[in-house]
Amino acid sequence: MKIFDPSILDLPLFDEGHRALAATLEAWVADHAHLVRDLAGTSAPERSRHYTELLGREGWLAHAVTPPDGRERPDIRSLCLIREALAYMDDLADFAFAIQGLAAAPIAWFGSRHQKAAFLPGFAEGRIIGSLALSEPQGGSDLAAMALEAKRGPDGFAIDGVKTWVSNGNIADLHAALVRTGEGPGGLGLSFLLVPKETPGLTATGIELLAPRAFASLSFENCALPADAVIGEPGMGFKYAMEILNLYRVTVGSAAIGFARKAFHAATEWARNRTVAGSKLIQAQMTKDKLADMAVFLDASSLLVARAAWEFDTGRRNVAAHASMAKLHATDGAAKVIDDTVQLFGAAGLVAGSVPETLYRQIRSLRIYEGTSEIQKIIIAGSIGRSVG
């Protein structure tokens, strides 16, 4: 099974370790492709839990949870390759990997020695499932406007309010919740708190999405947390969250490429075998036009993602705009690739459970996660203003 383009992997943006990882991923996905069929009758939370545990046992989660020796952050090129392969295999396999990495990041990057020792082995092995609780019903994309307040008391904090659109919210054992602790106005007064699922007063309510995911709202009713629930420094939560989202934004682009490449392979195979009016569909000029656009998109997006990931891994500064470019181009473009695939399949592409129909539902959310396409354009435009000012 060929998931990756060797001509991209052969570029100096990757090293031999990445090329070996890509080969291992292709073999692993081929060996586990049956899981998509085997788990088809289970709920999204059940599948997410299964994939998290599997990815932990097989060692994949360690790439997201435990930085390589001598590094403070994960190797982003490795995360991108893993997400591209898992997205090609199954949307929920990629979802399980990505959310576990996001949930572990506050602890792994900023947590105390005790917090790391207590939780990171479980995260890496898939024994502890985590969530990153950022959004609020009225908060939109502005993290600095978060209103959920953790009131300080003599023994710790008390939380009342709601977090929503929480990935893994209904299956997580541990939530990293961004809340207002009052060290300053706006983004200066936010902190991450660790909230175990068994905390009295905490309720998770599942949310049904277009493409099924383990999603929930979290309701806090006078939830009491100890003083050592704070991750890192009080009041630094906004800074921590922005670093995490900037880094993982690139990997969303790689997941989109995985979806798009699966669509491209399906479209090409269909066009080669489908006979229309006495000739193969692939011989039609409009089919060639669509397939050519897909090929160009895959190369361009792969290069944008590889550049941004390489910049993160090699310590380049001001990478945020390139990360946004990679996510914007990959997610918006993948939606077009998949839409064209549905068009080539015709009515067969609308059949529930078919590859085009499934991808058509799955790709839509990636243009919203880790900042909408509109937010990415604001970031990109801001960098242009600084560069020419």
Disulfide bonds with the S-S distance in Angstrom:
none
